[in-house]
Amino acid sequence: MESPAPAFKINSPSPDATGSQASAPSPTSVIVQATVESAVGELRAAVSCLCTSEELAESEKSVLRIERLWREAGAAEQAFFSALAKPAVINGFVEILFNSVSAQVLQVAVFLLAELASRDDGVVQTLTRVDTDVDCLVALFKKGLVEAVVLIFLLSPSVEQLVEMDMGEALVATIRRADEADALNMCVKPKSASVILLSQILSESGVGRESTPPVPRSSLVSERFVRSTALVLEAEQVEVRVAAMRILMRCIAEDGHCRSSIVEKLAVGAVLDAFHVVGDADKFEIVRFLSELLKLKKRSTAERVLRAIKEGSSFSMMHTLLVYLQSTTPEQSPVVAGLLLQLDLLVEPRKISMYREEAMDSLVQCLKNSDFPRSQLLAAETIMNLPGKFSSSGRPLARSALLKLARVKERYRQSQELSVVRGTDGAEDDAAGEEKAASEWERKTAYALVSHEFGLVLEALSECLESKNAELFAASLVCAAWLVHMLSFLPDTGVLGAARVCLLRQLVLVLRSAKHGSDRALAMVALRSFMNDREGMQDITTYIKDVLRTLRELKKSSGLAFEMLKLLSDGQESSIDMWNHKELNNADCSSNGEVTSIVYYKSYIFSGHSDGTLKVWEGSENILRLVQESQEHTKAITSLSILPSEEKLYSGSMDRTIRVWQFRDGLRCAEVYDTRDPVQNLAVASAMACFVPQGAGVKTLSWNGGTPKVLNPSKSVRSMALVHGKLFCGCNDGSIQEIDLASGTLGVIQPGNKRILGKSNPVYSLQVHDGLLYTGSTPLDGASVKIWNSSNYNLVGSIPSAAEVRSLVVSADLVYLGSRNGAVEIWSREKLIKIGALQAGGAGCRVQCMAVDADGDVLVVGTSDGKIQAWGLT
């Protein structure tokens, strides 16, 4: 500790300072002078005791005495300051901080040091000269001496030093404290100092950037902390308001659910008043903060915040933003323009609004300015947020809403995020009001965007869709799809035609070539809007091949794709462009005899042959590339069947066995069942197999053993299908039955026929698809294929083919009929009219078996001359 401060004197006026005419001092001034001298003397004694006493108790009393004298200083304040600001006295106070355990003494010592540091940088230099002095202050603050944070703030540590001090949780705790009466009346409130310091710490660390962040995320996103920080927005000092705002921005970045808590406590007027006095950087942060607060799930709450922004300032906020927009940088303009546009749209858009025109000009200019890709992206994201649809965390739902229109599923649960919160006790009325407000807002924003300069924003978005920047492309696609979709609900201003000129080609390109299915779905939503008028349909037919090909790919996952496919194919069922097939590959297996059975499962094709060979082919890119083969059957394989739930392949053979194959890690025979009869046809379930023996009826074989049962013993069965415990049998006499395997009951779908002119009319093939039973036979009674309702056995349709249908397979749109002369006829499943034909073999070649992939895009045909062909729908 340094030597005690030397005695100091208060200079008195010189007797002749005023000249010979000076009057004698008044009694009052004499009394004041005496009082000052007395106080100075008492302070000198207290300072001397503080600096020289070796008794802690005496030093503590001196600190309390100095604090009392400081508060009573009055006219002697400057003299007191000069005495207390000396390094020796400062060190005396620091010694108290190191040694005292009295909360009152520690508070007073910190108060006095803060008072001195706030007036003189020399005091700050003295305190920061020794690191242990600062460490002591930090330790006291962490132990609960909140006044210490004021002194730490006055020492102006660097951000790096603040992070090293590890005060994050202590600062959060101070901010969370309820406002209490400040008995010490410090120069800076502890909460204000904590807010500024925490803001500086958070500015150094990014969201999720460190493995051990300086402030735990759980502390930042706690509701109590968020609400307490929001109240600080009303602080007197603008610097404190801005710091609180920056903290809240970080809270939102960590957890968007914080927005609702902030809005509840938000003092918009105080934030807006700060806008007029801060610098440009802080101005932009305020605009960003207000824009973030508008990302609310409830539209009514968002509009209430907008009105508070519009009306809460003592100045015209819209005019202020307009002036500010004209001087912002390209990367700031989109955010400012977005807020200005939303404020303008609180009322119904007028024909002319300088605010709207300036905002739109700025957004379009940013979209078109490829020299500033960041500005382009921000402009696209701003437009994407304008529909006003957000999740409870503030995530934009424009994309999800459009994908919902396409009736496709995304990873997140759209139904929960897109629905308005519903409850009980009359909440339905509130929900209806929210939906109405959201719909009205979406209509107003879309109209304002597309009506500007006759859809100029659509042209700008079209250019952005050509960008190689993935983020810009994704945001622009959402904006374009939304605006084109909304054109169907807006007054006809001719913009739809302009939209087709700008966007049709780009959207078709996205539909055809986009890597992500969701992007293709967005393009599909926009294209569907173009199909609402005759001109749009006519323009789309220019790209009919590309559109149809993609819609077929998407129809399984999108209800909208199926709907569009129907609209585009209406009246074009026989068009070669509509259902064109191209041969993808073929394989010659004639050395293995006839191709007797084919199964298509996932990315594999399995084929059985008359010499007992089982082959595995690739079913994806290198289609019909041989993967593996097995010759464990000694006679012809007659049928193959897949059990998807267990991923097992079953093969039935004339060698009186059924073999079970595993194929996940290569084809391997796992089990062999002796049937004691040649297997003519096979159908399997998880518990049993049904097979057609050499003689009459159908036999069942339990996988767990037991005596085989004979079903339908009076019939010679030719074809079978097993669906949900119901076995459908097509017989040589033309009859069709359904057998319930659980109960054994038999239902007659079609009775048998006597031979006509000595010819039989067997049911060669049958398949159940979407609750309908398709049966293939000869055309003796006028239709070789009949279609039955599998539930009530009603005949619901027929296909008037003249071919003898030896095999058939059904996809979502088409029915393929394989004939005895090598031809495959293609029929529309919905219209039941012939579309075309494929030639799979010569005149003496039978189409033995067929299969389609899960999407219905690839047909595989096996013929009696040992050939396998794959055809793709193009």
N, C-alpha and C positions, 0 to 999 in steps of 0.2 A: 504494500500500500504506500502511496506517495505521502510526503509530508503534509501536515495540515495546511489548509488554505490560509494565506496571510490575512491579517486584519485589513478591512477595507473601510474607506471613509465616504460619506455622502457629502459632496461639496456644497457649501453654503454660499449664498451670494456675498460678494465683497461689499464692505460698507460703502465704498465709493463707486460701486458699479453703476449707479444711476446718476452720478454727478452730484453736485452740491445741492440740487433742488429736490433730491430724493426725500420722500416722506418717511417717517418711522414705520416699522412693520406693524400690521394690525394684530390685535390680540388673537384672532382666529388662526392667522398664519403661524404665529408663535406656538400655539397649541399643536397644530399639525406637525410642525417641525420637531417638536419635542416627542410626539407620538412616533414619528418615523425613526428618530434616533433611538428611541427605546426598543422598537421592533427590530431594528438592525442589530442592536446590541444583543438582544435575545437570540436572534438568528445566528450571530457570530458564535455565541456560546454553544448552541446546539450543533453547529457544523464542527466546531472544535471537538466536542464530545464524540461525534460520529466518527471523526477521522483519527482520534487518538485513543479512545477508550478501548481497553482490552476486555471489558465486560459486555457480553452480548446484550444483556437486558438494558444497560444504559444506552447502548447504540440504538436499540429498538425504540426506546423512549425518545431519543433524539430525532429519529425518523418521523415519529408521530407529531413531535413538536414542530418540526420543520414544515410538515404538511399543513398544520393549523396556521402557522405564520404565513405560509404561501397563500392560503386562501384569504387571509385577512390583510394581505400586503397593501392593497389599495395603491396609494401614490408611491409606495416603495417597491413596486413590482419589478421595475427595471434594475434597481439596486440588488434586489434579492436574486434575480436571474443571473446577474454578473457574478454574484458570489457562488451560486450553486452550480454554474456551468463549468467550473474549473475541473480539470482531470482528477485531482485528488478527491474532490467531493463525489464525482461520478463513481470513482472506484470504491468509495465508502458505501454508496448505495448498492453496488454490485456485491460487495462483501456480505451485506445483509441478505441479498438474494441467495447467496451460497449457503448461509449459515442459519438463518431464521426459520422457525417452524410455525410462526404465528401467521395465520391467514391474513389478519388485518394489516400487520406490518408489511407483509409481502405485497399486498394490494397497494398500499400507500407508496412503497418504494417504486413499484412499477409505474404508478400514476405520476410520481414526481419525475422519473426518468423520461416518461412519455411527454410530459409537459416541456421538459428541457429539449428533448430531441426534436420536437415539432417546431421549435423556435431557432435552433442552431445546428447547422451541419457538423460543427466541431464536436458536439456531443455524440452525434452518430459515429463519427470517425473514432472517437475514444472507445465507444462500446464495441465497435467492430474490429478494433485493432487486435483483440485477443479472442480466438475462436471459442475458448471455453466459456467466455461471457455469453456469447450467443447460444451456445449449447445449453447453458444453465436456463436461459429464458425459454428455450424450446421444451426442456424437461419440465419446467414449472407449468407451462401451458398444457402439456400432455397430462399432467397430474390434476388439472382442473382449475388452475389459476387463469381464467379466461382473459383477464386484463393484460396478461403477458402478450397476447396476440397483437394488441395495439402497438406495443413497443417493437415487436418483430416486424410488423408492417412498416413502421417508421424507419427501420433500419434499411429498408429497400433491398432485401437480398435478391440475388439473381434467381431466375427460374430453376436453374440447375441446383442452386443451393437449397431452394425450397423443396425440391424433389428429394434431395439427400436428407433433409430434416425429417421426412416421413411424418408429416403432420396431418395427412389427409383425413384420417378418421376423427382427429381432434377438431379440425376445422368443421367437418360435417356436424359433429355433436354441438358445436357452438352455434351454428346456424339453426339447428333444430330446436335450440332452447327457446322457451317462450320469452317474449320481451318483458324484462323486469325494469324496475326503477333503477336508474344509474346513479347510485349514491355518490360515486366519485366524480361524476360528470366529466368523463375523460374527453380529450380533444377529438378522438375518433371512437365511435361505438365499436365494441368488440365484434358484434355481428357484422358490421360493415367491413371491418378489417378482414374478417374471416372470409367474407364473400369475395373480396378483391384477391386475396392470396389464393383461395381455392380456384378461382377463375384462371389465375396465372399458371397454376400447377396443371390444370386440365388442358390448357392450351398447348402444353409441352407433350402431352401423351394423347395418342389417337385412340379411337374406338377399337378395342380388341387388339391393340398393337403390342402390348407387353404381356408376358406371361404372369407377372405380378404387378398389376397396375397400382399407381400411387394412391388411388382411392378405390376401394372395393365397389364393384358394380351394384351389389345389393344395397350399399349405403346410398348410392346416387339415386336409385330408382324407388326408394322407400317413399310411400305417400306422404309421410310426415315431413320428410326433408324437402320434397318437391313443393308442398304447400307453403312451408316456411320460406323457401327461396322465392316463391312467387310473391309473397308479401313484401319482400325486400324491393320489389320493383317500384314501390311507393317511396323509397328512400329520398331524402332531400338532395343528396349529392348525385349528380348525373353519372359520375364515374362508378358509383356503387350500383346504380340501376343497370348500367351496361354490363357490369361484371355479373350481376345476377342473371341477366338475360343470356349471357354466354354459358353460364352453368346450366340453365334450363335447356338450352339447345343441346348440350351434351346429354342431359337426362333423356331428352326425346330420342337422341341417336341411340342410346343404350336400350331404351324401352319406350316405344311409341305410345303405350297406354298412358304415359304421364300426361299427355295433352289434356285429357279431361280434367285432371286435378289442377293443372295450370290455369285452364280457362275459368274454372270456378273461382279462383282467387285473383284473376288478372285485373290489374288496374290499367286499362288501355290508355287512359288519358296521360298518365305519368310516362308511359313508354313513348307516346306520340310527342309529348312536350320535349322529351330528350332528343327526338329526331331533329329538332330545329337548332340545337346547339352543339351537337357532336360533329366530328369530322366525317369525311366521306366513307372511310372504312367502317366506322361504327354505324353510319346511316344504312349501309348495305346489310349489316348484321341485323339491324332492327327490321328491315324489310323481310329478310330471310326468316326471322323469328315469327313475324306476323303471318307469313305465308305458311309456315309449318303448322301454326296453330289452327289453320283452316282445314287441315286434313283430318276431319272428324267424321265419325260414322253417321251421326245424326245431322241431317241437312239443316234442320231448324236451328240447331246450336251454331253451326258454321255461319249461317246468315245473321244470327244475333251478333257474333263476333265481327262480321263484316260491317254491320251497322254501327257498332261501337267504334270501329276504326274510322269510318266515314264521318261520324258525328262527334267523336270524343275529343278532338283537338280544338284548341282556341283558334287555329288557323284552318284554312281549307286544305284538308289532307290530300284530296284528289289533285288540286292544283299544285301542291307541294311535290307530290310524286311525279306529276307531269314535268315539272321543271327539272327535278332530279333525274328523270329518265333521259332527258336530252343531253345529260353530261356524263352518263355512266359508261363504263367500259363494255365491250362486247360480251364479256362473260357475266356481267351483272345485269345487263338489259333484260334478258328473258324473265328473271324473277321479278324485277320491278314492273315490267309490262304485265305479267300475269296477275299481280296484286291489283294494279290499276284497272285492268279489264274486269276483274271480279267486282270491284267497287262500283264500276259503271253499270254492271249488269244487275245490280240490286233492284233497279227499275226496269221495266220493259224496254228493250232496245229501241231507240228512236232511229229515224232515218239518218240523222247526222249527230255525231257526238265526237268532239275533238279528243276526248280522253280515249274513247274506244279506237278511233282512227290511229292515234299515235301509238297505242299499245299494239294494235294489229300490225301496223307498219314495222314496228320494232321486232315483233316475233317473226314475221315473214323475212325480214332482212337478215335476222340471225340464222334462220333455216337455210337461206340461200348462200350464206357466207362460208364457203368451204375452207377459207383461210383460217378460220377459228372453229375447229371441230368441237371443242368444248362448248362453245356458244351454241352451235347447232344442236348438240345433244340436250343442253339445258332448255332450249326452245321447244324441242320435241317433247321433253318430259313435262314442261309447263303445260303444253296443250293436252297431254295425256292425263294430267291431273284436273283439268277444267271440268270434266263431267261431274266431279264432286262425289265420286263413289270411293269410299275408303273403308278398310277394315277397322276394327277397334284399336289396332296398333298404328293406324295411319298409313298402311300400305295401300297403294292405288289398286283399285279393283276393276279398272276399265278393261284390262286384258281378260280377267276372269269372267266379267259380264259378257263379253263378246264370245268367249269360248262356251259359255252356257247357252248362248243362242245357237252355237254350232252343235250343241248337245254332245259334247265330248267331256271326258273326265280328265282333271289335272290331279297332281299329287296332293295338293291341299284340298280341303273340303269346301267347295264353292258354296254349297247350300247354306252353310252356317255363316260364311263371311258376307254373302250377298244379301242375306235376309235382314230385314229390320228387326231390332230386338222386340220380342213379343213377350207379354206377360199375361197376368190375369186381371180381373177387376176392371174391365173397360180399357185395357191396354190396346185392344184391337183398333179402337178409334184413333189412338195416338199413332199406331203403326200405319194406318191408312193415311193419316195426315203427313207422316214422314215420307211415305212412298209418293204421295202427290207432290210434295215440295221437291223431292229429288228429281222426279220426272219433269217438273216445270223448269227447274234449274238446268237440267241437261238440255232441254229444248232451247232455252234462251242462249246458252253458251254455244251450242252447235250452230244456231242461226247467225249469231254474231260472227262466228269464224268463217262460215261458208259464204255469207253475203258480202264480205269485205272484198272489194275489187273483183267481183264476179268469180269467187272461188280461187283467188290467187294463192291461198294457203295450200290448196290441193296440188297445185303445180309445184310448190316448194317441197311438199312431202314426197311427191313423185321423184324429184331429184335426190332426195335423201335416201329413198329406197334403192338407189344405185350405189350407195356408199359401201365401202368395204369395212367400215367400222360396225362391228356387230351390235354394240349398244345403240348406236344411232339408227341402224336398220330396224331393230326390234321396237324401239319407241315410235319410230315413224310409221311402222306397219300398224301398230295399235291405233295411232291417231287417224291414219287413212281409213282403216276399217270402220272405226267408230263414226267418222264424219260421213262416209258413204252410206253406212247403215242408217244414220239419222236423217239423211236426205229424204227417205221415204215418209218421214213424219213431219216434214217442214213444208211450208207453202212452196208451190212450184215457181221457182224463179229462173228456171233454165240452167241451174248450176249442175243438175244431174248429167246433162249432156257434156258439159265441160269436164266433169269428173271422169266420165268414160274416156274422153280424149286424153286426159292426163294420166289416168291410173290403170285403165283396163289391161294394157299390155304388161305393165309391171306386176299387177296382181296375178295374172295368168302365169307369169314367169315364177312368181313365188309359189303358187299352187303346184306347179310342176316340179320345181327344183329345190325348194327349201329343205334344209336338213332336218329341221324340227317339225314334228307333226302339228304342234300348236300354231306355228307360223302358217302352215298350209290351211289350218282351220280358220284362222283370221282372214286370210285371203278369200276363203270360201264364203264367209259371212258377207264380205263386201260384194263379191260377185253375185251372191243371191239377191242383193238389193238392185243390181243392174238388170236382173231378170224380171223385174216388176212391170216393165213396159215393153212394147213391141220392138222399139229401136234397140233397147238393151239386149234383148234376146237375139236380135239380128247381128249385133256386133259380136256377141259371144260365140256365135256359130263360126266366126272366122277362125277361132281357136278350138273348134269342137273336139278334135282328136286329143289334144293335150288335156283339155278339161275333163273329158269322159274318162280317160285313162286314170287320172288322179282320183276322180270321184269314185271309181270302182275300188281303188285301194282304200279309200277312207270310209266307204259305206258301212263297214263292220263296226267302226268306232264312232261314227257320227250320224245321227239321225238326219241332220241337214244335208249331208252328202247324198243319202238315199233319196231324200225329197227332191234335190236338184237333179239327180240322175233320172228320176221319173219325169220331171218337167222337160228335160232336154231330150229324153228318148221318146216322148209322146209322139206317136205317128212316125217314128223312125225305127221301129222294131226290126225291119228287114234291111236296114241300112248296113252296108259293109263297113262303113266308118264306125258304126255303133258297136258292132260285135265282131270285129275282125280278129281272127286267130292266126298266129304265126307258129310254124314248127320250130321248137327250140332245140331239140336234139332227138336222136333215135339210137337204139341199140339192137343189134342182131344177136339173138339168143337161140337161133334155130338148132344149134348143136345140142341144146337141152330140151328140144321138143317144143310143144305148145306152151304158150304163156297161159296158165290156168287161173291165176288170181293175182290181184294187185291191191296193195294198201298204201295210202299216203298218210304219214304221221309226222307232224312238225317238219323237220328238215330232212326226213328220210323217206325213201320209197322202197317198199318190200315187194318182191315178185316171187311167185311159186311157179314151178315148171313141171311138165309131165314126166320128166326123168327123176323127179324127187329133189331137184336142186332148189335151194332157197337163196335168193340174192338180195343184197342191200345196196341201194343206190343213193347217191347224193340228190337231195330234192330242192336245193337252194340255187346258188349261183352256178355251180358246175353241174347242172342237172343231168342225171343219168350217167354220172361218173361212177363206175363200180367201186364200192367200198369194201365189200366182203361177200363171200358166198359159202354155203354149207351144203353137204350132200349126205346128211344123216338119215333122211328118209330113203327107203329102198324102192318105193314106187311113187307114182304121181302125187304131187301135192294138189289137192282139189280146192282148198279154201284157206284163206288167211283171215285172222281177226285180231284186232287190237283191244286191249283193256286199258283205257287211258288212265284210270285211277291208280293202276299199279305199274304202268309203263311196261307191259308185257305183251309179247306177240305170241299168238297161238296158231299152229298149223295143223290142218287135218289132211290125212293121206289115205291112199288106197292100201297102204301097208298095215292098216288096222291100228294106227297109233295117232294120238294127239300129242304134239310136242309143245312145250312151253319154253319160250326164248327170252333171255335178258339181252338188252341191246344198248344199255347206257354206256358201258365201257367195252364195246365190241360185241358182236353177236355170239351168244353162248347158249347152248341147250341146257336148261336148268332142270326140267322134269320131263318124263315120258309117261303117258297114260295108254294102257292097252284097252282098246275099244272092242276087240273080238269081232268087229265088223269093219269092212271098208268104209271110210268116211267120205261120203259124197258131197256133203256141205256141212258147214260148221258155224255156230253162233255161241258166244261165250258171255258169261256174267261172272261176278266175283266169287260166287259159290258153286257154280256148275257150268257144264257145257251141254249144248243141244246139238246133235248131229244127225244127219240123214244116213241111214245104213243102206246096204245093198237092196233090201226088201222094202216093205211098206212101213209107214209111220215115221216117227221121230223118237230117237232115244235121248235120254238125259243121263249125264255122268256127273256125279258129285265129286268135287275135288278132294273131299274128305273120305272118299270111299263109299261103300254101300252098294246095294243092288240097283242096276240101271232100270229106269222105267221106260215104258213105251207109250208115247202119246200119239193121238190121231192114227190109230193102227189101220184104219180102213182106207187110208189115202197114200198114194205114192207121191211124196213131196219132192218138188224140183228146186224150190228156192225158199230162203228163210231170212227173217230179220228179227232181232231180239231188242226190244226197247222197253225199259222200265218194267221188267218182269212180265211183259206181254210178248209172246212168240207169234209172229205172223208167218203163215205158211202158204206158199203158192204151189199148186199141185199139177200133175200131168193131165188131169181131166178138166183143168181150167178153174177149179174151185179155189177159194181163198178162205182161210180160217184164222181166227185169233184164239190162242190158248193162254189162259192165265196160269202161269207156272205155280203160283202159290196155292190156288184152289183146284187147279186141274180142269176148270170149266172151259168149254169150247164154244166160240161164237162163229157163226157163218157170215162172212162178208159177201161172198159170191158163191152160189151153188155150182156144182160141176155140170158140164155139158156133154152130151153124147157126141161121138165123132160125126163130123159133117163131111159127107162124101168120102168117108173112110179116113179123114185126116183128124189128127188130134189137135187140141188147142191148149198146150201146156203154158203155165205161167213161168217163163224162163228166169225172170228177175223181178225183184221188188226192193223198194227202199222207203223208209219213213223219214219225212223231212217236215219240220214245223207243224207237226200234228196231222200231216196228210200222208196217205199211203199211195205210192206210185207203183203200179204193177205193169210189167212188160210181157207181151204175148204176141200172137200172130194177128194179122189184120182181118181175120175171117169174119168177125162181126162188125167191121167198119172202123174200129179204132184199136191200134195195137197197144196203146197205153191208156189205162184208166186211173183216175185219181179219186180216192176215197177219203172220207173223214174217218180217221182211225178211232175216234171215240164212239160215234154212233153208226158207223158203217155206211153212211149215205154216200152215194156216188155224186161227187161235186164237179167233175169235169173229165175230159178225155182229150187225148192227142191223136188226131186222125192221120197218123202216119201209115204209109203202105208197107213199111218195112217189118220184117220179122225181128222183133227186138230181143236179142240174146242177152244184152246187158244194158243197164241204165244207171245213170248217176245224176244227182240233183245238186245244184248250187243255189245261191241266193237268188240269182236272176234267170238261170238257164236250166234246161233239162237236156242231157245228152243221151241219145239213143244209139246203141251199137247194134249193127245188123249182121246178118249171116253173109252178106256180100262185101264186107270190108269197109262199109261206109259208116260214118258217125253223123247222125242228124242233130242239128242244134235248134232247140225250140225255146221260145220265151215262156218262162214259168208263169208269169202273170197273165199274158195275153193268150197263151197257148197257140201261138202261130209260129210257123217255121221261119227261122232266121237264116240258116245256111247249112252247109254240110262239109265234112272233112273226109278225105279218102285215106284210110289207115292201111288198106291192103288191097289185093287184087280181087277179082270176081269170085274166086273159090276160097277166099279167106274169111273166116269168121272173126268178129270182134268178140273175144271171150270175156274180157273184164275191163273195167275202167275205174278211175279214182280221180278226185279233184283235191287240191290243197285247201287249207282252212279258209283262205280268202276267196276261193272260187275263181282264181285267176289262172291256174295251171291245170290242164287236163292230161292225164297219163292213160294211154290205151295199150292193152295187150291183145295180140292176135294169135290165131291158130297156126300161123307160119313162123312163130317164135320171135316176132318183132315187138319191141316196145317203143312207143313214140310219146314225146312230150310236146304239148301245144300250149302256147301262152296267149292270153287275151290281151290284145293291144289296142 
